[in-house]
Amino acid sequence: MARVLVIDDHTEIRELLRLTLQAAGYDVVVAPNGRKGLEMHREWPAELEQEGLETIQELRRQSPRPKIIAMSGGGTLGTLEYLPAAREFGADHAIGKPFDCEAMVAAVREMLGAAG
């Protein structure tokens, strides 16, 4: 069973993703922020990560192996859009919020392969 680490500052989003991905057959752990997520990744490496730009950069420095899906509800970084910037920082895939749960599961399956 593939392991997925979900990092999001919104409790409701973390819980929704945890339940959705567990129902799809993934082993899921959640973290409320990038610092805790990086700590959890060191102790419990996952095949897939989801969270912010600094976390993406640090994960890539620590381990180029995990696949990363960036999520954002909008906003900009100067003149850069967040999701395209996340791709440039090393995210493998980017999804806007709000997201469709089926689309999220499809993205996870695509990143990790059909076998969850």
N, CA, C and O atoms as CSV, one atom per row, in Angstrom:
chain,resi,resn,atom,element,x,y,z
A,1,MET,N,N,0.852,-1.171,0.000
A,1,MET,CA,C,0.000,0.000,0.000
A,1,MET,C,C,0.903,1.241,0.000
A,1,MET,O,O,1.785,1.369,0.849
A,2,ALA,N,N,0.681,2.144,-0.945
A,2,ALA,CA,C,1.467,3.363,-1.031
A,2,ALA,C,C,1.118,4.298,0.126
A,2,ALA,O,O,-0.036,4.391,0.546
A,3,ARG,N,N,2.141,4.988,0.629
A,3,ARG,CA,C,1.947,5.945,1.723
A,3,ARG,C,C,1.865,7.358,1.175
A,3,ARG,O,O,2.638,7.740,0.297
A,4,VAL,N,N,0.921,8.135,1.698
A,4,VAL,CA,C,0.717,9.517,1.283
A,4,VAL,C,C,0.758,10.401,2.522
A,4,VAL,O,O,0.075,10.130,3.509
A,5,LEU,N,N,1.560,11.458,2.466
A,5,LEU,CA,C,1.613,12.459,3.526
A,5,LEU,C,C,0.910,13.709,3.020
A,5,LEU,O,O,1.328,14.304,2.027
A,6,VAL,N,N,-0.159,14.105,3.704
A,6,VAL,CA,C,-0.919,15.296,3.347
A,6,VAL,C,C,-0.553,16.391,4.330
A,6,VAL,O,O,-0.673,16.210,5.542
A,7,ILE,N,N,-0.105,17.537,3.808
A,7,ILE,CA,C,0.245,18.680,4.643
A,7,ILE,C,C,-0.659,19.833,4.233
A,7,ILE,O,O,-0.598,20.310,3.100
A,8,ASP,N,N,-1.500,20.278,5.163
A,8,ASP,CA,C,-2.388,21.402,4.870
A,8,ASP,C,C,-2.730,22.089,6.182
A,8,ASP,O,O,-2.905,21.430,7.207
A,9,ASP,N,N,-2.823,23.409,6.151
A,9,ASP,CA,C,-3.101,24.142,7.378
A,9,ASP,C,C,-4.581,24.155,7.746
A,9,ASP,O,O,-4.934,24.617,8.831
A,10,HIS,N,N,-5.450,23.664,6.877
A,10,HIS,CA,C,-6.881,23.606,7.174
A,10,HIS,C,C,-7.251,22.198,7.637
A,10,HIS,O,O,-7.099,21.231,6.889
A,11,THR,N,N,-7.732,22.091,8.861
A,11,THR,CA,C,-8.111,20.801,9.435
A,11,THR,C,C,-9.111,20.066,8.550
A,11,THR,O,O,-8.986,18.860,8.341
A,12,GLU,N,N,-10.095,20.782,8.033
A,12,GLU,CA,C,-11.136,20.151,7.227
A,12,GLU,C,C,-10.563,19.550,5.948
A,12,GLU,O,O,-10.959,18.456,5.546
A,13,ILE,N,N,-9.641,20.250,5.311
A,13,ILE,CA,C,-9.014,19.747,4.081
A,13,ILE,C,C,-8.182,18.513,4.396
A,13,ILE,O,O,-8.245,17.515,3.679
A,14,ARG,N,N,-7.396,18.584,5.482
A,14,ARG,CA,C,-6.587,17.410,5.864
A,14,ARG,C,C,-7.467,16.191,6.084
A,14,ARG,O,O,-7.161,15.103,5.598
A,15,GLU,N,N,-8.568,16.374,6.823
A,15,GLU,CA,C,-9.445,15.252,7.137
A,15,GLU,C,C,-10.140,14.729,5.879
A,15,GLU,O,O,-10.252,13.517,5.696
A,16,LEU,N,N,-10.602,15.619,5.021
A,16,LEU,CA,C,-11.243,15.206,3.768
A,16,LEU,C,C,-10.274,14.390,2.921
A,16,LEU,O,O,-10.639,13.336,2.401
A,17,LEU,N,N,-9.044,14.871,2.781
A,17,LEU,CA,C,-8.055,14.137,1.984
A,17,LEU,C,C,-7.684,12.816,2.637
A,17,LEU,O,O,-7.527,11.807,1.949
A,18,ARG,N,N,-7.544,12.812,3.951
A,18,ARG,CA,C,-7.219,11.563,4.645
A,18,ARG,C,C,-8.297,10.519,4.379
A,18,ARG,O,O,-7.990,9.395,3.983
A,19,LEU,N,N,-9.556,10.886,4.595
A,19,LEU,CA,C,-10.658,9.941,4.398
A,19,LEU,C,C,-10.784,9.506,2.941
A,19,LEU,O,O,-10.976,8.323,2.658
A,20,THR,N,N,-10.676,10.456,2.023
A,20,THR,CA,C,-10.804,10.153,0.593
A,20,THR,C,C,-9.707,9.209,0.126
A,20,THR,O,O,-9.977,8.225,-0.563
A,21,LEU,N,N,-8.465,9.513,0.503
A,21,LEU,CA,C,-7.344,8.690,0.045
A,21,LEU,C,C,-7.310,7.334,0.747
A,21,LEU,O,O,-6.918,6.338,0.140
A,22,GLN,N,N,-7.714,7.282,2.014
A,22,GLN,CA,C,-7.808,5.988,2.687
A,22,GLN,C,C,-8.868,5.115,2.026
A,22,GLN,O,O,-8.660,3.915,1.848
A,23,ALA,N,N,-9.996,5.705,1.663
A,23,ALA,CA,C,-11.054,4.956,0.989
A,23,ALA,C,C,-10.591,4.439,-0.372
A,23,ALA,O,O,-11.091,3.426,-0.860
A,24,ALA,N,N,-9.634,5.140,-0.980
A,24,ALA,CA,C,-9.087,4.722,-2.268
A,24,ALA,C,C,-7.960,3.694,-2.107
A,24,ALA,O,O,-7.391,3.227,-3.094
A,25,GLY,N,N,-7.641,3.345,-0.841
A,25,GLY,CA,C,-6.665,2.290,-0.608
A,25,GLY,C,C,-5.265,2.743,-0.251
A,25,GLY,O,O,-4.335,1.938,-0.291
A,26,TYR,N,N,-5.087,4.004,0.098
A,26,TYR,CA,C,-3.766,4.513,0.456
A,26,TYR,C,C,-3.598,4.589,1.973
A,26,TYR,O,O,-4.566,4.784,2.708
A,27,ASP,N,N,-2.368,4.434,2.423
A,27,ASP,CA,C,-1.994,4.620,3.826
A,27,ASP,C,C,-1.687,6.107,3.962
A,27,ASP,O,O,-0.756,6.597,3.324
A,28,VAL,N,N,-2.445,6.835,4.778
A,28,VAL,CA,C,-2.360,8.298,4.818
A,28,VAL,C,C,-1.999,8.787,6.209
A,28,VAL,O,O,-2.521,8.293,7.208
A,29,VAL,N,N,-1.097,9.768,6.263
A,29,VAL,CA,C,-0.791,10.491,7.488
A,29,VAL,C,C,-0.906,11.974,7.153
A,29,VAL,O,O,-0.646,12.379,6.020
A,30,VAL,N,N,-1.296,12.783,8.137
A,30,VAL,CA,C,-1.506,14.208,7.886
A,30,VAL,C,C,-0.648,15.056,8.822
A,30,VAL,O,O,-0.295,14.636,9.924
A,31,ALA,N,N,-0.324,16.258,8.355
A,31,ALA,CA,C,0.434,17.220,9.155
A,31,ALA,C,C,-0.179,18.604,8.949
A,31,ALA,O,O,-0.643,18.919,7.853
A,32,PRO,N,N,-0.182,19.439,10.008
A,32,PRO,CA,C,-0.819,20.751,9.920
A,32,PRO,C,C,0.036,21.845,9.273
A,32,PRO,O,O,-0.472,22.923,8.964
A,33,ASN,N,N,1.324,21.577,9.066
A,33,ASN,CA,C,2.198,22.602,8.477
A,33,ASN,C,C,3.448,21.940,7.904
A,33,ASN,O,O,3.711,20.761,8.141
A,34,GLY,N,N,4.209,22.725,7.146
A,34,GLY,CA,C,5.401,22.195,6.499
A,34,GLY,C,C,6.457,21.697,7.461
A,34,GLY,O,O,7.083,20.667,7.209
A,35,ARG,N,N,6.669,22.400,8.554
A,35,ARG,CA,C,7.685,21.985,9.532
A,35,ARG,C,C,7.359,20.598,10.087
A,35,ARG,O,O,8.225,19.724,10.129
A,36,LYS,N,N,6.120,20.401,10.509
A,36,LYS,CA,C,5.704,19.102,11.044
A,36,LYS,C,C,5.731,18.048,9.931
A,36,LYS,O,O,6.102,16.899,10.169
A,37,GLY,N,N,5.342,18.439,8.734
A,37,GLY,CA,C,5.365,17.514,7.606
A,37,GLY,C,C,6.768,17.028,7.287
A,37,GLY,O,O,6.969,15.842,7.025
A,38,LEU,N,N,7.745,17.936,7.306
A,38,LEU,CA,C,9.136,17.548,7.056
A,38,LEU,C,C,9.635,16.611,8.150
A,38,LEU,O,O,10.341,15.641,7.873
A,39,GLU,N,N,9.267,16.905,9.391
A,39,GLU,CA,C,9.638,16.040,10.513
A,39,GLU,C,C,9.035,14.640,10.328
A,39,GLU,O,O,9.710,13.631,10.528
A,40,MET,N,N,7.778,14.599,9.949
A,40,MET,CA,C,7.113,13.317,9.737
A,40,MET,C,C,7.740,12.567,8.561
A,40,MET,O,O,7.888,11.346,8.607
A,41,HIS,N,N,8.107,13.301,7.511
A,41,HIS,CA,C,8.726,12.660,6.352
A,41,HIS,C,C,10.060,12.006,6.724
A,41,HIS,O,O,10.378,10.918,6.245
A,42,ARG,N,N,10.828,12.670,7.570
A,42,ARG,CA,C,12.113,12.094,7.996
A,42,ARG,C,C,11.889,10.803,8.782
A,42,ARG,O,O,12.642,9.841,8.635
A,43,GLU,N,N,10.853,10.791,9.613
A,43,GLU,CA,C,10.569,9.607,10.439
A,43,GLU,C,C,9.778,8.545,9.684
A,43,GLU,O,O,9.895,7.356,9.978
A,44,TRP,N,N,8.980,8.967,8.722
A,44,TRP,CA,C,8.045,8.071,8.049
A,44,TRP,C,C,7.966,8.463,6.573
A,44,TRP,O,O,6.982,9.072,6.155
A,45,PRO,N,N,8.982,8.125,5.775
A,45,PRO,CA,C,8.988,8.553,4.369
A,45,PRO,C,C,7.756,8.054,3.614
A,45,PRO,O,O,7.345,6.900,3.739
A,46,ALA,N,N,7.190,8.954,2.836
A,46,ALA,CA,C,6.022,8.626,2.031
A,46,ALA,C,C,6.401,8.709,0.555
A,46,ALA,O,O,7.405,9.320,0.187
A,47,GLU,N,N,5.579,8.084,-0.275
A,47,GLU,CA,C,5.813,8.160,-1.713
A,47,GLU,C,C,5.225,9.418,-2.329
A,47,GLU,O,O,5.612,9.815,-3.429
A,48,LEU,N,N,4.288,10.047,-1.622
A,48,LEU,CA,C,3.623,11.229,-2.154
A,48,LEU,C,C,3.459,12.257,-1.049
A,48,LEU,O,O,3.091,11.916,0.075
A,49,GLU,N,N,3.732,13.516,-1.367
A,49,GLU,CA,C,3.623,14.623,-0.421
A,49,GLU,C,C,2.735,15.698,-1.030
A,49,GLU,O,O,2.638,15.806,-2.253
A,50,GLN,N,N,2.085,16.496,-0.182
A,50,GLN,CA,C,1.258,17.602,-0.641
A,50,GLN,C,C,1.421,18.794,0.291
A,50,GLN,O,O,1.078,18.706,1.470
A,51,GLU,N,N,1.954,19.934,-0.233
A,51,GLU,CA,C,2.021,21.166,0.562
A,51,GLU,C,C,2.789,22.284,-0.111
A,51,GLU,O,O,2.998,22.230,-1.323
A,52,GLY,N,N,3.234,23.336,0.659
A,52,GLY,CA,C,3.743,24.610,0.180
A,52,GLY,C,C,5.137,24.657,-0.424
A,52,GLY,O,O,5.885,23.679,-0.393
A,53,LEU,N,N,5.472,25.837,-0.983
A,53,LEU,CA,C,6.701,26.020,-1.753
A,53,LEU,C,C,7.969,25.727,-0.966
A,53,LEU,O,O,8.851,25.019,-1.452
A,54,GLU,N,N,8.069,26.263,0.239
A,54,GLU,CA,C,9.273,26.019,1.029
A,54,GLU,C,C,9.402,24.539,1.362
A,54,GLU,O,O,10.500,23.982,1.354
A,55,THR,N,N,8.280,23.915,1.651
A,55,THR,CA,C,8.281,22.487,1.958
A,55,THR,C,C,8.691,21.687,0.728
A,55,THR,O,O,9.450,20.723,0.838
A,56,ILE,N,N,8.198,22.077,-0.435
A,56,ILE,CA,C,8.573,21.405,-1.676
A,56,ILE,C,C,10.081,21.478,-1.872
A,56,ILE,O,O,10.724,20.468,-2.158
A,57,GLN,N,N,10.640,22.668,-1.719
A,57,GLN,CA,C,12.093,22.830,-1.882
A,57,GLN,C,C,12.868,21.970,-0.887
A,57,GLN,O,O,13.826,21.294,-1.263
A,58,GLU,N,N,12.462,21.992,0.365
A,58,GLU,CA,C,13.175,21.234,1.391
A,58,GLU,C,C,13.049,19.736,1.157
A,58,GLU,O,O,14.018,18.998,1.333
A,59,LEU,N,N,11.867,19.280,0.764
A,59,LEU,CA,C,11.696,17.857,0.460
A,59,LEU,C,C,12.614,17.436,-0.685
A,59,LEU,O,O,13.220,16.365,-0.641
A,60,ARG,N,N,12.713,18.272,-1.696
A,60,ARG,CA,C,13.591,17.961,-2.830
A,60,ARG,C,C,15.058,17.936,-2.394
A,60,ARG,O,O,15.837,17.129,-2.902
A,61,ARG,N,N,15.440,18.805,-1.464
A,61,ARG,CA,C,16.818,18.784,-0.953
A,61,ARG,C,C,17.082,17.508,-0.168
A,61,ARG,O,O,18.154,16.914,-0.284
A,62,GLN,N,N,16.094,17.082,0.639
A,62,GLN,CA,C,16.262,15.908,1.487
A,62,GLN,C,C,16.175,14.613,0.697
A,62,GLN,O,O,16.925,13.670,0.953
A,63,SER,N,N,15.263,14.569,-0.259
A,63,SER,CA,C,15.005,13.316,-0.961
A,63,SER,C,C,14.301,13.606,-2.278
A,63,SER,O,O,13.160,14.068,-2.276
A,64,PRO,N,N,14.954,13.345,-3.389
A,64,PRO,CA,C,14.297,13.602,-4.676
A,64,PRO,C,C,13.230,12.560,-5.031
A,64,PRO,O,O,12.536,12.712,-6.037
A,65,ARG,N,N,13.091,11.515,-4.226
A,65,ARG,CA,C,12.223,10.386,-4.543
A,65,ARG,C,C,10.726,10.654,-4.458
A,65,ARG,O,O,10.014,10.281,-5.391
A,66,PRO,N,N,10.193,11.281,-3.396
A,66,PRO,CA,C,8.730,11.346,-3.294
A,66,PRO,C,C,8.113,12.200,-4.394
A,66,PRO,O,O,8.692,13.197,-4.826
A,67,LYS,N,N,6.938,11.796,-4.834
A,67,LYS,CA,C,6.145,12.594,-5.762
A,67,LYS,C,C,5.438,13.662,-4.939
A,67,LYS,O,O,5.067,13.419,-3.791
A,68,ILE,N,N,5.250,14.839,-5.518
A,68,ILE,CA,C,4.632,15.950,-4.786
A,68,ILE,C,C,3.484,16.530,-5.596
A,68,ILE,O,O,3.636,16.848,-6.776
A,69,ILE,N,N,2.321,16.663,-4.938
A,69,ILE,CA,C,1.183,17.369,-5.510
A,69,ILE,C,C,1.009,18.650,-4.703
A,69,ILE,O,O,0.814,18.600,-3.488
A,70,ALA,N,N,1.078,19.795,-5.375
A,70,ALA,CA,C,0.850,21.082,-4.713
A,70,ALA,C,C,-0.633,21.424,-4.834
A,70,ALA,O,O,-1.265,21.156,-5.856
A,71,MET,N,N,-1.179,22.023,-3.767
A,71,MET,CA,C,-2.575,22.456,-3.772
A,71,MET,C,C,-2.627,23.917,-3.349
A,71,MET,O,O,-1.867,24.354,-2.485
A,72,SER,N,N,-3.545,24.674,-3.976
A,72,SER,CA,C,-3.709,26.064,-3.574
A,72,SER,C,C,-5.108,26.542,-3.913
A,72,SER,O,O,-5.708,26.139,-4.910
A,73,GLY,N,N,-5.606,27.416,-3.048
A,73,GLY,CA,C,-6.904,28.035,-3.271
A,73,GLY,C,C,-6.788,29.379,-3.953
A,73,GLY,O,O,-7.779,30.099,-4.070
A,74,GLY,N,N,-5.609,29.727,-4.402
A,74,GLY,CA,C,-5.419,31.001,-5.083
A,74,GLY,C,C,-4.293,31.778,-4.465
A,74,GLY,O,O,-3.510,31.250,-3.676
A,75,GLY,N,N,-4.219,33.017,-4.824
A,75,GLY,CA,C,-3.144,33.871,-4.319
A,75,GLY,C,C,-1.997,33.928,-5.311
A,75,GLY,O,O,-1.916,33.141,-6.254
A,76,THR,N,N,-1.133,34.867,-5.072
A,76,THR,CA,C,0.013,35.034,-5.956
A,76,THR,C,C,1.268,35.217,-5.128
A,76,THR,O,O,1.212,35.550,-3.944
A,77,LEU,N,N,2.367,35.002,-5.753
A,77,LEU,CA,C,3.673,35.262,-5.152
A,77,LEU,C,C,4.323,36.326,-6.023
A,77,LEU,O,O,4.958,36.009,-7.029
A,78,GLY,N,N,4.166,37.577,-5.641
A,78,GLY,CA,C,4.625,38.642,-6.516
A,78,GLY,C,C,3.819,38.560,-7.798
A,78,GLY,O,O,2.589,38.609,-7.770
A,79,THR,N,N,4.508,38.434,-8.920
A,79,THR,CA,C,3.807,38.315,-10.190
A,79,THR,C,C,3.616,36.865,-10.600
A,79,THR,O,O,3.001,36.592,-11.630
A,80,LEU,N,N,4.134,35.930,-9.808
A,80,LEU,CA,C,4.004,34.513,-10.138
A,80,LEU,C,C,2.732,33.930,-9.535
A,80,LEU,O,O,2.383,34.244,-8.397
A,81,GLU,N,N,2.053,33.102,-10.271
A,81,GLU,CA,C,0.934,32.342,-9.729
A,81,GLU,C,C,1.509,31.215,-8.886
A,81,GLU,O,O,2.561,30.669,-9.220
A,82,TYR,N,N,0.839,30.862,-7.804
A,82,TYR,CA,C,1.348,29.849,-6.876
A,82,TYR,C,C,1.539,28.482,-7.529
A,82,TYR,O,O,2.619,27.901,-7.423
A,83,LEU,N,N,0.516,27.958,-8.199
A,83,LEU,CA,C,0.619,26.592,-8.718
A,83,LEU,C,C,1.695,26.440,-9.789
A,83,LEU,O,O,2.448,25.468,-9.732
A,84,PRO,N,N,1.812,27.349,-10.768
A,84,PRO,CA,C,2.942,27.227,-11.688
A,84,PRO,C,C,4.295,27.359,-10.976
A,84,PRO,O,O,5.263,26.692,-11.343
A,85,ALA,N,N,4.354,28.223,-9.954
A,85,ALA,CA,C,5.600,28.363,-9.187
A,85,ALA,C,C,5.906,27.059,-8.458
A,85,ALA,O,O,7.064,26.645,-8.393
A,86,ALA,N,N,4.883,26.409,-7.911
A,86,ALA,CA,C,5.085,25.134,-7.217
A,86,ALA,C,C,5.686,24.102,-8.166
A,86,ALA,O,O,6.556,23.327,-7.768
A,87,ARG,N,N,5.233,24.088,-9.406
A,87,ARG,CA,C,5.794,23.155,-10.403
A,87,ARG,C,C,7.270,23.462,-10.633
A,87,ARG,O,O,8.091,22.552,-10.744
A,88,GLU,N,N,7.600,24.743,-10.702
A,88,GLU,CA,C,9.009,25.125,-10.900
A,88,GLU,C,C,9.863,24.795,-9.678
A,88,GLU,O,O,11.059,24.539,-9.817
A,89,PHE,N,N,9.277,24.797,-8.498
A,89,PHE,CA,C,9.996,24.468,-7.267
A,89,PHE,C,C,10.170,22.966,-7.081
A,89,PHE,O,O,10.897,22.529,-6.189
A,90,GLY,N,N,9.500,22.167,-7.925
A,90,GLY,CA,C,9.700,20.734,-7.857
A,90,GLY,C,C,8.462,19.885,-7.685
A,90,GLY,O,O,8.567,18.660,-7.622
A,91,ALA,N,N,7.270,20.504,-7.606
A,91,ALA,CA,C,6.043,19.708,-7.521
A,91,ALA,C,C,5.835,18.979,-8.844
A,91,ALA,O,O,6.093,19.528,-9.915
A,92,ASP,N,N,5.373,17.753,-8.758
A,92,ASP,CA,C,5.126,16.954,-9.948
A,92,ASP,C,C,3.762,17.242,-10.561
A,92,ASP,O,O,3.551,17.019,-11.754
A,93,HIS,N,N,2.837,17.739,-9.744
A,93,HIS,CA,C,1.467,17.980,-10.186
A,93,HIS,C,C,0.915,19.115,-9.329
A,93,HIS,O,O,1.357,19.307,-8.196
A,94,ALA,N,N,-0.049,19.869,-9.862
A,94,ALA,CA,C,-0.645,20.972,-9.104
A,94,ALA,C,C,-2.161,20.943,-9.274
A,94,ALA,O,O,-2.673,20.753,-10.378
A,95,ILE,N,N,-2.867,21.134,-8.164
A,95,ILE,CA,C,-4.331,21.094,-8.156
A,95,ILE,C,C,-4.853,22.315,-7.413
A,95,ILE,O,O,-4.378,22.638,-6.325
A,96,GLY,N,N,-5.827,22.988,-8.001
A,96,GLY,CA,C,-6.444,24.141,-7.360
A,96,GLY,C,C,-7.525,23.728,-6.380
A,96,GLY,O,O,-8.152,22.679,-6.530
A,97,LYS,N,N,-7.738,24.578,-5.361
A,97,LYS,CA,C,-8.836,24.392,-4.414
A,97,LYS,C,C,-9.940,25.362,-4.812
A,97,LYS,O,O,-9.625,26.478,-5.225
A,98,PRO,N,N,-11.181,25.010,-4.714
A,98,PRO,CA,C,-11.652,23.710,-4.252
A,98,PRO,C,C,-11.356,22.648,-5.309
A,98,PRO,O,O,-11.254,22.953,-6.498
A,99,PHE,N,N,-11.220,21.413,-4.867
A,99,PHE,CA,C,-10.922,20.316,-5.778
A,99,PHE,C,C,-12.003,19.258,-5.665
A,99,PHE,O,O,-12.699,19.161,-4.654
A,100,ASP,N,N,-12.128,18.482,-6.698
A,100,ASP,CA,C,-13.047,17.359,-6.723
A,100,ASP,C,C,-12.311,16.148,-6.161
A,100,ASP,O,O,-11.198,15.844,-6.590
A,101,CYS,N,N,-12.923,15.455,-5.205
A,101,CYS,CA,C,-12.257,14.313,-4.559
A,101,CYS,C,C,-11.874,13.236,-5.562
A,101,CYS,O,O,-10.801,12.643,-5.448
A,102,GLU,N,N,-12.731,12.974,-6.542
A,102,GLU,CA,C,-12.406,11.975,-7.556
A,102,GLU,C,C,-11.198,12.412,-8.382
A,102,GLU,O,O,-10.356,11.588,-8.738
A,103,ALA,N,N,-11.113,13.705,-8.684
A,103,ALA,CA,C,-9.966,14.217,-9.429
A,103,ALA,C,C,-8.688,14.097,-8.599
A,103,ALA,O,O,-7.617,13.824,-9.140
A,104,MET,N,N,-8.800,14.300,-7.283
A,104,MET,CA,C,-7.631,14.159,-6.412
A,104,MET,C,C,-7.160,12.708,-6.396
A,104,MET,O,O,-5.966,12.443,-6.532
A,105,VAL,N,N,-8.085,11.772,-6.233
A,105,VAL,CA,C,-7.713,10.354,-6.232
A,105,VAL,C,C,-7.089,9.982,-7.577
A,105,VAL,O,O,-6.106,9.243,-7.617
A,106,ALA,N,N,-7.645,10.483,-8.672
A,106,ALA,CA,C,-7.089,10.204,-10.000
A,106,ALA,C,C,-5.664,10.743,-10.117
A,106,ALA,O,O,-4.796,10.083,-10.688
A,107,ALA,N,N,-5.422,11.935,-9.581
A,107,ALA,CA,C,-4.070,12.510,-9.620
A,107,ALA,C,C,-3.103,11.670,-8.790
A,107,ALA,O,O,-1.973,11.425,-9.212
A,108,VAL,N,N,-3.540,11.232,-7.615
A,108,VAL,CA,C,-2.683,10.391,-6.766
A,108,VAL,C,C,-2.378,9.080,-7.486
A,108,VAL,O,O,-1.231,8.635,-7.507
A,109,ARG,N,N,-3.391,8.467,-8.069
A,109,ARG,CA,C,-3.169,7.212,-8.793
A,109,ARG,C,C,-2.196,7.417,-9.957
A,109,ARG,O,O,-1.325,6.584,-10.207
A,110,GLU,N,N,-2.359,8.534,-10.661
A,110,GLU,CA,C,-1.456,8.836,-11.770
A,110,GLU,C,C,-0.021,8.978,-11.272
A,110,GLU,O,O,0.912,8.468,-11.892
A,111,MET,N,N,0.152,9.679,-10.139
A,111,MET,CA,C,1.501,9.906,-9.615
A,111,MET,C,C,2.131,8.622,-9.091
A,111,MET,O,O,3.329,8.399,-9.260
A,112,LEU,N,N,1.315,7.772,-8.450
A,112,LEU,CA,C,1.861,6.578,-7.792
A,112,LEU,C,C,1.659,5.298,-8.586
A,112,LEU,O,O,2.185,4.248,-8.215
A,113,GLY,N,N,0.908,5.373,-9.669
A,113,GLY,CA,C,0.573,4.173,-10.402
A,113,GLY,C,C,-0.770,3.661,-9.909
A,113,GLY,O,O,-1.183,3.978,-8.793
A,114,ALA,N,N,-1.448,2.882,-10.717
A,114,ALA,CA,C,-2.805,2.437,-10.425
A,114,ALA,C,C,-2.903,1.626,-9.135
A,114,ALA,O,O,-3.932,1.673,-8.462
A,115,ALA,N,N,-1.865,0.889,-8.780
A,115,ALA,CA,C,-1.922,0.075,-7.555
A,115,ALA,C,C,-1.665,0.960,-6.348
A,115,ALA,O,O,-0.565,1.491,-6.195
A,116,GLY,N,N,-2.669,1.127,-5.485
A,116,GLY,CA,C,-2.532,1.999,-4.319
A,116,GLY,C,C,-1.869,1.383,-3.219
A,116,GLY,O,O,-1.690,2.012,-2.176
